[in-house]
Amino acid sequence: MSDDLRQIRLDKLAKLRKAGIHPYPERFPKTHSLAQARAAAIGTEVKVAGRIVANRPAGKLAFFNIQDVDAGIQVKLDIAGAGQESFKRFVDFVDLGDFVGVEGKIDKTRTGEITVFATKWTFLGKALRPIPKAHFGQKDQELNWRYRYVDLIVNEDTRRRFKLRHDLVKSLRRSLEGEGFVEVETPVLNDHPSGALARPFFSHHNSLDMQVTLRIAPETYLKRCIVAGFDKVYEFARCFRNEGMDPSHLQDFTMLEWYASYWNYEDNMSFTEKMVKQAIKDCVGTLEVKRSDKTINFDGPWPRLRLRDVILEHSGIDIDQHQDEKSLRAAIIAKKVELENPDAGRGSLIDQLYKKTARRKLINPTFIVRHPTDLSPLARMSDDDPKTVDRFQLVVDTWEVVNAYSELVDPIDQRQRLVDQAAQHAKGDEEAMMEDEDYLTAMEYGMPPISGFGMGIDRFTALLTDAPNLRDVVLFPLLRPLTGGHGIVVEPAEPEKK
């Protein structure tokens, strides 16, 4: 942005003060939101406020539009209604991006547009930088991520996307509360990584002089709540995994996780399907979700496929025939499947093989079930096949959006699995889990049958809004800092008037 444009606004700021107008007053007594004003009956007296995003002064009359994150409305201001001095101040001092409050009646213009016919206006905030034109961020998506506050001002699609995210969380929470779940909070700082197979972030706690990790998942603490007597608990948890970044993965993300006593994974699948369908109806209005190149149909019963079967179908490798990492690794190499971490343990190798082959073929909502035991150290072993666990994943358009289990509640079995995981970690598998003696102690106080669930909120929002990158649905995604200082070179939506 040119320094000249900013200076024009700084000059107006000085003139406002000289005229006795506070450019940043403390409050404005609104009677209606902009959405409420648009829905109000003709003739209703309103006091509304917002940012000016269009301004069309002409002689003794000015039409302008004010906007908030939910709605916008046109305002008509003229000399007859506001008075000559007040109208002149509006024309002289107000720019696009400024905040104003207006008072008047709701009516329609000759073209039928809902409008506030204002008799009074109040200056509420001076913007020192101009609003860019509507094509802001279209050629350089990083601009939208880095300057989200500008993106939200200019782009209706962005506002709609984050409104849907809000509606999604609200719908999910409503379904959970209706089923008797209780919302809780668990620690973000842990003394060791736990709750999932992932590489953690490390930090240092100065007061306790100890290394801490950022939460990978809230799982083991939510399960402690079950030990304590809660039947059903959930948390919208911010989680952190120091892994690769791509359009469907971020290192810090929001996950909905819950645990339900006395359910198994099939009970959980049934509730999940019901809850997700309701959320899609609430957010989209239909069970058909349009993506850029396809339509995904969430209606009807969702298929339930075994992991071993889909891997065999799409890779030609039968994981049941390879019971150790050496044998499986050789089979994967023979099929020329490239892995990100070929030296990992058997569980991680299976996961990588699945993601590189089968998952890329799954478009409509599909439950993947019965994962190998060494891929799921916290899941309950299947009664009819001890080499698999009672687990499901929900995959939509190649993305995993839900991961859920019948939980392991046998403390002896759990201890052995964590010992095995710790051995893998000692061999160099950074994603393998470490022993958690406090959690094992909690388990020994007794746990009922449990089924647990985890959903990536960012990922599911991206699916519903056809966002190509998870950064599109996170308000302020992490980016490398600018080295040359901040400031956007933009083309203003309207020429600056001095």
BELQUI-V355130 format. One record per pair of residues at least 24 apart in sequence whose C-alpha atoms are under 8 Angstrom apart, sorted by the first residue. I is the first residue (numbers start at 1). J is the second residue. If there is no record, write none. Layout:
I;J, I;J
This chain:
1;487, 1;488, 1;489, 1;490, 1;491, 2;489, 5;129, 5;130, 5;496, 6;128, 6;129, 6;130, 8;496, 8;497, 8;498, 9;127, 9;128, 9;129, 9;498, 10;128, 12;93, 12;498, 13;126, 15;93, 16;93, 21;123, 22;123, 23;123, 23;124, 23;125, 23;126, 24;123, 24;124, 24;125, 24;126, 25;123, 25;124, 25;125, 27;124, 28;101, 28;124, 34;67, 34;68, 34;70, 34;71, 34;72, 34;73, 35;70, 35;71, 35;72, 37;73, 37;106, 38;73, 38;114, 38;115, 40;106, 41;106, 42;105, 42;106, 42;107, 42;108, 43;105, 43;106, 43;107, 44;105, 44;106, 45;103, 45;104, 45;105, 45;106, 46;103, 46;104, 46;105, 46;106, 46;116, 47;101, 47;102, 47;103, 47;104, 48;101, 48;102, 48;103, 49;99, 49;100, 49;101, 49;102, 50;99, 50;100, 50;101, 51;96, 51;97, 51;98, 51;99, 51;100, 52;95, 52;96, 52;97, 52;98, 52;99, 52;100, 53;96, 53;97, 53;131, 54;96, 55;95, 55;96, 57;91, 69;152, 69;153, 69;159, 70;159, 70;163, 73;114, 73;115, 73;116, 74;113, 74;114, 74;115, 74;116, 75;115, 75;116, 75;117, 75;118, 76;115, 76;116, 76;117, 76;118, 77;117, 77;118, 77;119, 78;118, 81;118, 81;119, 81;120, 82;118, 82;119, 82;120, 82;121, 86;121, 94;126, 95;127, 95;496, 96;127, 96;130, 96;131, 96;494, 97;126, 97;127, 97;129, 97;130, 97;131, 98;124, 98;125, 98;126, 98;127, 99;123, 99;124, 99;125, 99;126, 99;127, 100;124, 100;125, 130;492, 130;493, 131;492, 131;493, 132;490, 132;491, 132;492, 132;493, 133;490, 133;491, 133;492, 133;493, 133;494, 134;493, 136;490, 145;471, 145;472, 145;475, 145;476, 145;477, 146;476, 146;477, 146;479, 148;475, 148;476, 161;465, 161;473, 162;473, 162;475, 164;283, 164;461, 164;465, 165;461, 165;473, 167;282, 167;283, 168;279, 168;280, 168;282, 168;283, 168;461, 169;457, 171;278, 171;279, 171;282, 172;275, 172;276, 172;279, 175;275, 180;232, 181;231, 181;232, 181;233, 181;234, 181;260, 182;230, 182;232, 182;233, 182;234, 183;233, 183;234, 183;235, 184;233, 184;234, 184;235, 185;235, 185;237, 186;218, 186;221, 186;222, 186;235, 187;215, 187;218, 187;221, 188;214, 188;215, 188;238, 188;239, 189;213, 189;214, 189;215, 190;214, 190;215, 192;434, 192;436, 193;433, 193;434, 194;219, 194;220, 194;433, 194;434, 194;436, 195;219, 195;220, 195;378, 195;433, 196;433, 197;431, 197;432, 197;433, 198;241, 198;242, 198;243, 198;430, 198;431, 198;432, 198;433, 199;241, 199;242, 199;243, 199;430, 199;431, 200;240, 200;241, 200;242, 201;240, 201;241, 201;242, 214;239, 214;240, 215;239, 215;240, 216;240, 216;241, 218;257, 219;257, 220;439, 222;258, 222;259, 223;259, 224;439, 224;442, 224;443, 226;259, 226;261, 226;447, 227;442, 227;443, 227;445, 227;446, 227;447, 231;260, 231;261, 232;258, 232;259, 232;260, 232;261, 233;258, 233;259, 233;260, 234;258, 234;259, 246;469, 247;468, 247;469, 247;470, 247;471, 248;399, 248;459, 248;469, 248;470, 249;470, 250;470, 250;471, 253;456, 253;457, 253;458, 254;456, 254;457, 254;458, 255;454, 255;455, 255;456, 255;457, 255;458, 256;453, 256;454, 256;455, 256;456, 256;457, 257;452, 257;453, 257;454, 257;455, 258;452, 258;453, 258;454, 259;450, 259;451, 259;452, 259;453, 260;450, 260;451, 260;452, 261;448, 261;449, 261;450, 261;451, 262;448, 262;449, 262;450, 262;451, 263;406, 263;449, 263;450, 263;451, 264;405, 264;406, 264;407, 264;449, 264;450, 264;451, 265;390, 265;391, 265;392, 265;404, 265;405, 265;406, 265;451, 265;452, 268;404, 268;451, 268;452, 268;453, 269;392, 273;302, 280;464, 284;464, 289;464, 290;464, 290;466, 291;463, 291;465, 291;466, 292;466, 296;363, 296;364, 296;365, 296;397, 297;364, 297;365, 298;364, 298;365, 302;365, 302;366, 302;367, 303;365, 303;366, 303;367, 304;366, 304;367, 304;368, 304;369, 305;366, 305;367, 305;368, 305;369, 306;368, 306;369, 306;370, 306;371, 307;368, 307;369, 307;370, 307;371, 308;370, 308;371, 310;358, 311;353, 311;354, 311;357, 311;358, 313;358, 314;357, 314;358, 315;357, 315;358, 319;350, 325;349, 343;429, 344;428, 344;429, 345;424, 345;429, 346;374, 346;375, 347;372, 347;373, 347;374, 347;375, 347;376, 348;375, 350;375, 351;375, 359;395, 359;398, 359;399, 360;397, 360;398, 361;398, 362;395, 362;396, 362;397, 362;398, 363;395, 363;396, 363;397, 363;398, 364;395, 364;396, 364;397, 365;394, 365;395, 365;396, 365;397, 366;394, 366;395, 366;396, 367;392, 367;393, 367;394, 367;395, 368;392, 368;393, 368;394, 368;395, 369;393, 377;414, 377;417, 377;418, 377;421, 378;407, 378;408, 378;414, 379;405, 379;406, 379;407, 379;408, 380;405, 380;406, 380;407, 380;408, 380;409, 381;408, 397;463, 399;459, 401;455, 401;456, 401;457, 401;459, 401;460, 402;453, 402;454, 402;455, 402;456, 403;453, 403;454, 403;455, 404;451, 404;452, 404;453, 404;454, 405;451, 405;452, 405;453, 406;449, 406;450, 406;451, 406;452, 407;449, 407;450, 407;451, 407;452, 408;450, 409;443, 409;446, 409;447, 409;448, 409;449, 409;450, 410;443, 411;440, 411;443, 411;444, 414;440, 415;440
